[in-house]
Amino acid sequence: GEVARGSGEIPPLHSTSCPPYHDSLPANGGSVAQTNSDCFDVFSETSNTCARAFSSVAALQRDVKDMAPERIDGQAYLNTIELASSADLKRYFLEAYDGRPAEGKESNVRCPQLCGPTDPFEREHLQRHDSQASNASQKKKLVYPRTNDSGKDASCSDSVQKRCELKERSCSPQEPQTWLPLGHSANCLQDLVGRERGIQGHHNSCYLDATLFAMFSCTDVFDSMIHRPKRVSDIDEYSDIQKVLRDDIVNELRRKKFVSHEKVMKLRELLDAQGGVSGLTTEEKDPEEFLNSLFRALGVEPYLKLSSGQGTHLYQLFVEKHELLDEPNIPTVQQLFHHSIHDSNIKLNEIPSALIIQMPRFGKQFKVYPRIIPSLTLDITDALKDSPRSCFVCGRLACKECRDCFRPDVGLEGTSYCSTCSEAVHKHPDRVQHTLSNLKVVEGIGKDSPVQRHYMDLCAVVCIETSHYVCFVKCGQDPDSTWVFFDSMADREGAEDGHNIPEVVVFHDHALWLGNTTPSTLQTALDSKNLGNMSRRLVCDAYMCMYKSNMAAKYS
């Protein structure tokens, strides 16, 4: 029968003797039962309003004359959905979707004669969605079966189907939230500094605590490893390891400023189970052992692409002690980096987003240089393959390179020349036998054009003293940002059954050691008997320096 589409006032439908639908419907009436569920789920809050879409009770009865009396109300709502005027539908559905009543309407109007089965159906509907949310890894429809080729549920209307899809979408797993590094907030120092701040040490975990704090507390250059979706080639435990690192350690550190040793132990156990490095849960290890295990488990791409065709996450400085850098001089990381690049006869194929440099030492005790100044910025221009370079003499665009002209105290920039200056320099008797090579000249760059230099910023320094690792971290984005010192085992409460207390303190002398201080001033400070403990540890115990490229990190 035809149902009129008016909106006149009618008395509410009565079905006082109607038993609950889920009890009275026959076994083969699943479609109708589902329809009733759909309708009541949508209109349980606005049943009286929905009924007004019909012109008369007689029209309803004619339309459902062949149907059992107990199904009339459900069919009435189905017709409301499909045959009511567009204006009515818009008003009703807006109410149902966002939970707010239409203008001038009550939000809690209910029809007691029609809402008997609403609660059980509503509970079932919500339970299905809750089940789907808790099993987020199984991305499939759990609410209504697909029964036709169009992909829609044949037992309910388009509008109800749309609402269910919206509800499903709200229950579907969202992208994991990641908190910003502490260095990005204005009051980061106030929040971070103090006792019981940082990562709590336990069972020889200082190598891991200091490394994780250096990588994630105040910078996001390493965050790509906690965001990358799992690939087919990844290990089975990839998601577990990533989740523990992201949620239990990184986010916990950035949000609460403290990570308990139990949460760190989860990561240690997962990595130890991989078998690459044994003893990660109990024994003393080096930071590079932990990093290699972590990068391998998470499938992290090498940060460095070398001209030799190799890729690596860490760059170990291999240099022999040179008289120009030895005492009384104090070498910088910049000088040692250029020295190592030259001696290894390699270049970087591209600007890395992160550069982790290991200081030149053999084991934990023997250091090639007793004191090293961490360079606040690292100039990698002359270490890049095929990158435009400046003439060391005149500053114009260079087209020649002479490896024999290298001096450790000058660096790689002292090996590049333009044609004119190269000819003049190599007329000297001491340089007549030098071997020259051609540099690649990029088209479109004039000889007098200024050469863009590429720098990386120091963000953390991991130090070691008598097998105990600590770290210094730059807490901010500006060149003059404050640095902090972190020790995961700064203090201890209790004896054998006690626990370690981590601590973060401000490093007040960072401007002296990490600024533009002259070498003579640094030497005077080192010779002073008043040299502070933290300053001594930074200069004498540096084990690993972490640099970042803000430009490259955006595209990594």
Helices and strands as residue ranges (DSSP letters): H 21-24, H 30-43, H 47-51, H 57-63, G 69-71, H 72-83, H 86-98, H 118-134, H 158-171, G 182-184, H 188-192, E 194-195, E 198-199, H 206-216, G 223-226, H 238-243, I 244-250, H 251-256, E 258-259, H 261-272, H 287-297, E 304-305, E 311-312, E 314-316, H 333-344, E 354-358, E 361-362, E 366-367, E 377-379, G 381-383, E 400-402, G 403-405, G 412-415, E 416-417, H 419-425, G 429-431, E 436-438, E 455-465, E 468-474, E 483-493, E 499-507, H 510-513, H 519-527, H 533-540, E 542-548, H 550-553
